Amino acid sequence: MGDFNKLGLKKQILQAIKHKESTEVQEKIIPLALQGKNIVFTSMTGSGKTLAYTLGFLGKINPKLGIQMIVLVPTRELAIQVKKEIEQICEPLKIKVGMLFGGRSIAGDYKTTKRRNQILIGTPGRLIQHVNEKNIKIGDVKYLVFDESDQMFDRGFADDCAYLITRTSKQVQIILSSATISEKVQTFIDQEINDYQLLNIGIKIPKKITQEKTYCDIKGKNKILLNFFSDREFKRALIFCNTKAKTETISDFLRDHNYKAQALNGQLEQQDRQNRLNLFKDGKLSILVTTDLAARGLHVPKIDLIINYDVPVRDDFYVHRIGRTGRNNNAGYALTLICPEDEERFLRIETTYQLEIKNAKFLETG
């Protein structure tokens, strides 16, 4: 951990920072952003990247002008989280932060579009809608962030993001963060970002996460869950599945066995998703059964256990999932349940990330 005082930040910004020490990603990104560099970087979840790109641009924002900085994110949940984090720094500086995302009535956006904001956080589609309808003007935007880019481009937003670059200032400075540089991300970088600095920051998987695996058949998975939870003390656990339907059936099964569990997936209404997340954060839910919706970006402190009920469909999803535990140098635990048809896929994950994952010997399926 380092010292924010050594990063070249203005005095009033230093006074607004509530964090005592800077992280590696902040130490590397902030000075380059202050120098006006375009930056492409990768870092693991929980590394402090939101604060890094915010502080890198914040000293250049004029509170008397309109929109000067845009942060693009893939989901409404991430938009809400990023806005909350940025607002904590901006409020004492009299810099206003607005938010626009899809999935709600366009009329609900007018509080944002009618107010003079200096920073705007949003999902690409909704932002473009307001730009094209001339509800907001972004021609003077000089600071543009693409956050969680691999997830954003997997959702088909690459063209929207490229379009938004054309609508901002010709002198726009870009920061792109991505957990991994996928093929789609690399194509976007090559086509849209000139003269950038590339940084791969930190390790992919926190060192204090204990990773274990167990081999089973599909029918044995639920019994493993019960044995596992009866053997452990925990406050919060995330169970990851590959389908929305499975999140519902597993959460139902756990509730039938007196566990405080709920499903989280893209089929739920936005308010229901947020309510369940809030219950989980507040400790009123101990288990959240989710798709990869919750593997990225969402900040839930002190998740004790991660269970991969299904082996993830993509190698990098494994990193994103288990990165929800073991944050801020805390200890964490991740267990993966592996059926015969998944063995080859999981071996590829172990090989790709050079992992030596031990068998969880205490689990019995018979």
N, C-alpha and C positions, 0 to 999 in steps of 0.2 A: 504494500500500500504506500502511496506517495502523498505529496503535499500540493494542494490546489494553488497555493501561493507562488509556486514555481512555474506555473503554466502560462503566465502572461495575461491573466484575466484582469479586467478592470476592478477597481476597489469595490464599487457598488454591487458587482456580480458576486465577488467573494463574500460580501456580507449577506447576500441572499441564499448562499449555499448552506444547506443544513447538514450535508455530509461532512464528516470530519476528515476523511482521507480519500484520495483519488485512487481509482483502479488503473490497471495497466492500459485498458482500452481508452480511458479518458486521458491518460498521460501521452498517449501516442496520437490520438485524433485531434484533441483541442489545439495544440500548437500548429498543426498542418492546416486546420480550418481557419485559424487566425491569419495564416499566411496567404489565404485565398486559394488554396489547392483544391482541385477535385479529388475526392477520396473514395476508393472502393476498399471495403474491409470485411473480413470474416471474424467472428468471435462467438464464443459459446453463450448460451442463454444465461442471464443473470450477471453479465459482465459489466453492466453500467453504460451500455451504448446510448440509451436515450439521453442521459445527462451529457454524454460525450458530444453528440452532435448539437444538442441544444446550446451548451456552453460555448461550443466552437463558433456559433453564429450569433449568439445573443448580444454581444457587445456591439454588433453592427446594426441592430434593430433600432429604429427611431420610433418612440411611442406616440409621436404626433402625426405619423403617416399611416396609410392603410396597409394592406397585406404585403409583407415583404418576405415571408418565409412560409413554405408549405412542407408538411410531412405527410407522405403517402404511406398508407398501411393496408394490409390485405383484408382485415376484418373489422367489424364494428366494435367487437370486444377489445381489440388492440387499440383502436382509436380512442375508446373511453379511458383505457389505462394510460396511454401516452399523454393524452390531454391532462389527466390528473397530475402526472409527474411533472410535466412542463409548467403547468400553472403554479405549482408550489414555488418555482424559481421566479416566474414572471410577475406574480402578484405584487411583491414589494417593489418591483421595478416599474409598475404601472403599464406593463405590456399585456395586452389582451389576447387571449387565445380562444379561437373558435373551433367548432367541430362539425363536420358534415359526413354522413354515411348513409348507405342505402338500407332498405328494410323498414323504413318508417315513412309516414306521409311527408310529401315535399313541403307541405305547409308547416311542418314541425321544424323546418330549417330556417324560418324567417327570423327567429331570434338571433341567429348567427349572421345571416346575410344582411340584415338591416343594421348591424352594429359594426363599428370600425374596429376590426381586429388587425393585429400586426402579424400574428402567427395563425395558420390554419392547418388543422389535422383532419385528414379525411380518407375515404376510400375512393379510388380513381373514378368509378362510374358516376357516383353522385356529384363529385367535384366537377367533372366535365359537364354534367347536366346544367349546373348553375352557371358555369362559364359560358356555355353556348346560349343560355337563356338571358345572359347579361345581368344576372343577379349579383355576380361578384366580378371584380376586375383583377387579373393576376399579371398584367403586363409589366408591372414594376417589381415582380418577385425576383429577387436576386439570390435566394438561398433555398435550395430544393433538396429534400431528403427522401430517398426510397428505403423504407424500413422493412425488414423481413422480405427481401426481394425474391428469394427463391419460392417462398410460399405465394407471394403476390403474382408472380409470373406463371406458376403452376395453375393458378385460378383464371388465367387468360387475360391478365391486365397489362401485359407488356406493351401492346399497341396503344392503350389508353395512356400509359405512362410516357411513351414516346411523344404522343400528341401534346400532352401537357407541357413538355419541355418547349415545344414550338410556341406555346402561348405565353411563356414567361419572358423575362428580360434576356437580351442577347448576351449579357454579361453574367448569366446565372452560374452560380457555384453549386456543384452537386456533391452530395455524400450518399453513397449507396452501401447499405449494410445487408449482409446475407449470411446465414448460418453456413451455407455451402455455396460454392460457385458451380451451379448446375449448367447444363448446356444452354438452357434458355437465358439464364442470367449472363453468361459469357457473351452470347449473341447480342443481347441488349447493350452490354458494356461496349462491345466493339463498334456497334452502330451509333450509339447515342452519347458516349462520354469521351471527351477529348483530353489528352494529356493528364491522366490521373495517376495518383499514387496508390499502389496496391499494398495492403497490409493483411497478413494472416496473424491474428493476435491470440495468443494463449493456446492452451490445450483444448481439444475438442470435448473431452469428458473430465469433469472434476475428479481429482485423485481420491477424494474421500468417499466416493460412491462404491459400496460393496456390490458387485455384480454376480448374480448366481443364475443358474438355469436348472430346469428339471425336464425330463423326457416323459411323455405321457400320451394317452390317446384322447380323443375329443371328449369322450364320456367321462374321463377322469378329472377334467379340469375343475369342475365345480367343487368336487370333494377336496382337491388340493387347496382351493381358496379357503374353504372352511378350516382345514387343518392349519393352514398358514396363519390366518387371522387369530385362531384360538391360541396359537403359540407365540404371539407377538403383542407387545404393548405399543399402541400408536394413537396419534391424534388425527392425522390426515393421510389417506392413501388414495392414489390414482390408479385405476385399472384401465388399460388401453385395449380397445378392440378395433377390428378393421371394418365393422359395419354398424350402422345406426341401430338396426333391429337387435343386434346382440347386446348393445348397451342397455336396452330396455329389459331384455330377458334376464340378464345377469343381475341388474339392480333389483328386479323383482325377486329373484332367487335369494339375494342377500337380505332383503327386507323380510322375507319369509323366515329367515333365520335370525331375526332380531338385530340386524345391523342397520345403522342409519346410512342408507345408500340411496343415491339418485343417479339417473342417467343424464348425460350432457351430449347433445348432438345437434346437427344442423337442421333437423326437422322441427325442433322446438321453436316456439315464438321467442323473439328477442327478449322480451321481459321475463319469460320463464327461464331462459338460459342465464340471464343476469341474476335472477333471484337465487337460483341454485348455486351459482358461483359465490354469491354473497354469503349464503348459508355455510358453504364449505370454508370460506375464508374466516368466518366468525366462529368456526368450530361446532356449528349446530348439525352439520353433516360430517361424518367421519370418512365416508367413501364416496368418491365420484367415479362413475363408470362412463368412459368417454371415447369418442373417436379421436383422431389426430387433431381435431379442433382445439383441444387443450394442450397440445404438445408444443405450441409455439407462442411466445410473446406474453402470455398471460402471467401476471405476477401474483402468485399465491405463496406467502411465506411459509417456511418450515413444513414442507411435505415430507413425511417420514418414509413412505414406502411407494414404490412404483411397481406395478405388475403388468407385464406384457402378456395379457391373456392370449393374444394372437401375436405371432412374429410379424413385425411391420412389413408392409409390401415394398418399401424402399429402404435401402441401407441407412441413409441419413436420418430417416424417421426414428431409428433406434436411438441415435444421439440426442435428437430433440426430446424424445419421450423421457429418457432417464435423466436428462438435464433439468427436469422439474424438481428433482431432489438434490441434496448435496450442495445447495447454493450458499454463497457467502462463506465458503470454507467450512460449512457444517458437514457432519457425517450424513450419508444417505444410503439407501438400499434399493436395489432393483432386481426383480426376479422375472425370468422369461419362461413361459410354458411352451414346450416344443413338441409338436406332433411329428410322426414319421415323415409326413409330406412336407414339413417345414425345415427338416434337418439341413438340407443343402443350402437353403436360403439363409439360415442362421449361421452356418459355417462361413458363408461369404461375408456376413457382417463381421464376424470375429476376425477373419483374415484382413478385410479392408481396414479395420481400425486397430489391428494388431492387439487384439484382446485375448486374455487368458481367463475365461469365465468358468468358475468352479461349479460343480454339481451341488445342488442344495440337498444334502444327504438326509436331512431331518424330515423331508416331505415323503409321505407314504400315500400311494394311490389305491392300494389293495385293501 
